[in-house]
Amino acid sequence: MARIAGVDLPKKKRIEYALTYIYGIGLNSSRNILRAVNISFDKRVSDLNEDEVSLVAKKIQENYMVEGDLRKKITMDIKALMDIGSYRGLRHRKGLPVRGQTTKNNARTRKGKKKTVGSK
C-alpha cells in the first residue's frame, strides 16, 4: 500500500489516476510529477517499489501544496474576502453563488432546500 501525503492510494489503479486521490493534485499535475521522476503512467500502484514511492512523495512535498495545508489556505482566503467586505466575501457569507450565476430559478445547491412563503 502506497501512502503519500497522508492518503492511501488504491492498489489496483494506474499511478497517474491514483495520485489524483490526493487533494490538490489533478490529472495534469499527476502526469507532470510522474514525468519528472521518470515513472511510466501505465504502472499500477501495487507495482511501485519503495524508492519510486519516496521519489513521488518527495516531489509532491517540494513543489505542491496538498491536503490539510491547501484546505487551510483556501479557508483563510475565503475568510479574508469576508473580512474585507468584498462582493465575493458577502456572497460567501450569505451562502449564495459566488461566481455570477443567476439565483432567480436555480442555485438550489448553494441556497439549500426551498423555503415556501405562506399562502393567501
HELIX and SHEET records of a PDB file:
HELIX    1   1 ILE A   15  ALA A   18  1                                   4    
HELIX    2   2 LEU A   19  TYR A   21  5                                   3    
HELIX    3   3 LEU A   27  ALA A   36  1                                  10    
HELIX    4   4 VAL A   45  ASP A   47  5                                   3    
HELIX    5   5 GLU A   50  ASN A   63  1                                  14    
HELIX    6   6 GLU A   67  ILE A   84  1                                  18    
HELIX    7   7 TYR A   87  LYS A   94  1                                   8    
HELIX    8   8 ARG A  108  LYS A  111  1                                   4    
SHEET    1   A 2 ARG A   3  ILE A   4  0                                        
SHEET    2   A 2 VAL A   7  ASP A   8 -1                                        
END                                                                             
